[in-house]
Each structure stands twice: as structure tokens, then as C-alpha cells.
Amino acid sequence: MLFSSLKDDVMNYFKNRGKYSVLVVFLLCCLLLCKLLYFQIFRYEELYALSEKNRIRVMRVRADRGVIKERNGVLLVKNSPGYELEIIKEDIKNVGLLLDNLSSIITMDKSKVMRRLKRSYLYEPVKVTRGLNFEQISYLMEHSAQYPGVQFVVDPMRSYLDGSIFSHIIGYMQEVNEKEVEELSDYQAGDIIGRSGIEKQFEEVLRGKDGSRWVEVDSVGRVTEILSETASVPGNNVILTIDYRLQQFIDTIMEERQGSVVVLDGTDNSVLALYSAPTYDLNMFNPFITSENWQKLLNNPKKPLLNRPIEGAYPPGSVFKILAAVAGLMENTVTPETRFFCNGSFRVSPRSNIVHSCWKKTGHGEVALLRGLSESCDVYFYNLGYTLGIDKLHEYSNKFSLGRLTGISLPNEKSGIFPSKEWKLRALKEPWYPGETVNISIGQGYTTVTPLQIAVMVSSIFNGGNVYRPRIVDAIEDPFTESRTVIPPEISVTVTVPKHIRDIVMRGIVMAVEGGGGTSWRARSSGVRLGGKTGTAQVVSLKRTENMREADIPEHWRDHSWFTGIYPAEKPRYTIVVMIEHGGSGGRISAPLAGAIVNKMLDLGYVGNN
């Protein structure tokens, strides 16, 4: 009886346990069924896409960037094959270990890569580095099993005919930053973008449209089959107005100097040469510039990154006298016969304590306009400018590009300053004084200009008054058909300069080159007649240096050296500006450099005996 009762109790116990077990199993099945329904119905598309990405992926096909040519078709910038290394984090078990292993083979910034990985989307390739060489690629491919998730892509890399003489025109490229990745929909982390020069100004023209490639991959992300492909579209080519031969020659004669050279064709202000010294080598940025080299460029006291022809602002000195003469003649303030007496100094009024000196301390005596231009008599132009007044000087200067942007198709152009009464009141909270007009009339005082502005000023005067926007890009070229869309000349202002006034001023500046007492005689050319004007622009007060020998003057106190010329004199067309920072006398330094460039243009067939 006892055993029978115990048997019943045991049976009941196991029956109850069985019921509970069945209930638990039933509940688990229900849970699994619900989960299955959730995945199959509510997350079907998402999970299907993930599974397909694990098997089928879309790879980016990089577009070739447009090339850059000079006016005669010489290829200045082209594309060469470059190799990048990318990783896909979903194919990697231990990202940190992989990056540690890779860093022993290639140069990379681990912290930057980790940031990119955190921001990347599912199965999105993340760029690790660019510019891999053959040995690195061979090793990684040979040991691919040790580097899961690693892939190589071909990315066109810039290649230069000369990495230095065109550096300020072409400009350098760098990777997009995090802000640009967020704001620019067509760019991904690691892409490069133009940072200066033509590369920046014409980024949208040069940059092509990427294509895509659908591929099948294996379990470690290696491509097993290409399923389909959409071809990339290369960027358009940019054709410059620059002459490679002329730019190269200028590079040879500038040597260790700091300064600018500009050569314009005055028919439409096409830029034949635009040279800034010192230069820098664009190859430093291929495949990327190191932090050390970048800091060297930024901290170099000679400022090699500064594009001096358009960014350097300097007092123009006596080259401004060309415009002062034109303004005086057009306003009937002076005639060619108007004379002023130069005894070496000038006072605004007999009772004034301020003395404005002429560069020739003993004076020039009686001076008319032509001699005033050819011998650069300061006192003559003190009188002319004082009589004309600051309002008219400002009006003509602004019309002929001084104190405003010329509009050249390059980034970071500076406007400089050509002062007025309103400008001084706004900037300095002070009224204008007559003595300041005297300084302005010889290109000193508050005035600062760029070498390109002076070139545009002179060119525009002698083409009759058409102030063209400088043209440095001639056309945009289709990479497939090679058909060109010419960028037409654009006139920003027209100021009619009568021919008889142009002829008068031309005679004065031709005398400066060919006359016995002219300041520009070192610019003479045996093959072409030119008119020229030197300028020696003060950097510090004369009181600091008047008792010092030139050799003893600290370099940063020395005057800036200017020369501007227009040629052929009989039919003015080409304008040249040479500006050497702290070079001293314009007649001694800049004029002979300009003469050499004019002779080179003679050799190249731009000008000839007339």
C-alpha cells in the first residue's frame, strides 16, 4: 500500500513537470515564431539588403580629373595611375590589430582611419592611405590571408611637367576635411580637392563624375566576379593662356629673388606669364604632404605659398606716375608744355614745415611732362597731383583697376588700397590732408597695389581704355571630342583715353628707356622699342636709411624695385611688370630683368623689329 501511494506521487510529480516542460517549449516556439515573423515581415528588406551586401557590393569607379594645358597645347598637368588602400570593417575581426600590422608596412594615420571607420556606413570602404608602391602592393597581395577586409583601388594621381614654375597658377590639392564631407554630397572621406590656383577655381570643371561597379565577393570580402558596371565620366580639360616657354625662361632669371613677373597681351589682357618667387614644388603634395613639410611651407619666412602677383600688396612707387600723367592730361590739369621748377624739394605751402623731397637732391630745374616722366621727377608729380586733387586721382585709379579686384580667375586675389577722403575717414577716423595727396601722386602714402593691377592699369591705358578682366583660362575642352568652349574677353570698365594723350605719355616713357637721362635705360632691347617706367617704392621712412650705405641697409628696410613696360612702342600690345621685393633701385634691378624677358619674347616671335 505504501509503495502504491509513493508510486502515484512520483507519477503525479513527473506529469506536472511534463506539463510545465511542454508549456515552456510551447512558449519558446511561440517566441521563435514571433521573432521569425518580425524578421520576415518587418525587417525583411533591411536584412535582405545586408545579406546581399555581404555577397554583392557596389564599388566606386574613380573618374579621371581633367588635364591642364598651356596656350600651345603643352600638357602641364596630367593623371598617372595611383594606388590606394581601403578597408571594410565588417570583413575584419580585429580592426586595431589589422591597423597595427598595416602600419609596419605603409605610412598611415591610425587615429584618422579610426575616426573614418566610426563614421562609415555598413560595408562602406574606408580609405587608409594613398600612393602605394609596387613592393607594398605585392607584399599585401601575397599575404592577403593575413589582411582580411583590405582592398586596393586605382585612383588617378596628378603628374606635373614642372612641379615648381607653375605651382602658384596650377595650385595644390589636399584631402577634404570632415566639414567638407558633410557639406559636399559628391565627396567622401579621403577624396582630394583643389586648395589653390586653377585646381581650386575650376574644381567643378576638372572633377569628373564617378562610376560604379557591382561585384560579388567571398566571405572575406575578396571580389570573385564583376556583375555590371557604370562607367565614370572624366572631368573637362582647362586650357590656359600662359606660355610655358616664357614662364620657364622667367624662372631661370629670377634665381633666388622674391617677387613677381606679369606679362599681358593688351588686346584682351590674356596672361602670357604670371610668375611668383619663391615657388614651391607641387610634387610635395603627391600622394600627400607630410605634416612636417606642410609646417615648413607655412612657417617659411619667404612665404612660398603666397601668390605675389595677385596677393602681394605693395606701394607702387613711380610706376604710378604713368596714370597720374594720363589723369592730368585728360582733366587738362597739365599739358605737355606745362612746367614746374624742381629744386629738389616741395612744400604744400610756403609756411608748411613738411618738406617733400625729390629723389634727385640737387633738383631737375625746369621740368615739363615728357622729361618729368623720363627722369621720374618727383617734384613735377607733386605739383601735378596736388593740383589735380585726391578725388580725381582716386577716380582714375579705381577705373584703371587700382584699389579693386581685377577679376582674374584665380582664388585669393587681393584688392589693395587706393585711398580717398571717405576711405581715410572710415578706416582711420581722420580727415584728409593736402600733403597726403602729394605722397599719393608718386605712388607712396597709403596706396598698396598688386603687380597684376599695375599690369592691367598700363595695358588698359595703351589699348585705348578698355579695362579687360585678365584672362588666364582661354577655354574649357571636352576630353572626348577635344572641342573647346572659349571663355570670351570681358570688359569691366571702359575709359576712353584719346590717342593723342596715349602718344604723349608713350613718348615720355620711351624717353625713359632710350633718352640720355632716362631711368629705364637698362630695359633696352635691340629688337623692339618699348616704353618703360621704373619705380623705387619706400618700405620705411627715408630718415632711417638716408645716412646709410646701400650695402648696410637691412634687407627688410630696402625699397621695393618696380619696372613696367609697354611694347612695341609704335603699336602698343604687350605689357610687362617686374617687381622685386626689397630689391632697391627699379632701374638697376627690375629694368634689366624686364629687358631680358622682352628679348625672349622677340625670340619666341611675339614681337619683332619695327
Beta strands, then each sheet from edge to edge (+ up, - down):
strand 1: 56-61
strand 2: 68-69
strand 3: 75-80
strand 4: 83-87
strand 5: 126-130
strand 6: 150-154
strand 7: 157-160
strand 8: 173-175
strand 9: 192-194
strand 10: 211-217
strand 11: 223-230
strand 12: 237-240
strand 13: 259-265
strand 14: 270-277
strand 15: 340-342
strand 16: 345-346
strand 17: 356-357
strand 18: 365-367
strand 19: 466-468
strand 20: 473-477
strand 21: 484-486
strand 22: 491-494
strand 23: 531-537
strand 24: 560-567
strand 25: 574-580
sheet 1: 1+ 10- 11+
sheet 2: 7+ 3- 2+ 12+ 20- 21+
sheet 3: 5+ 4- 6+
sheet 4: 8+ 9-
sheet 5: 14+ 13- 25+ 24- 23+
sheet 6: 15+ 18-
sheet 7: 16+ 17-
sheet 8: 19+ 22-
end
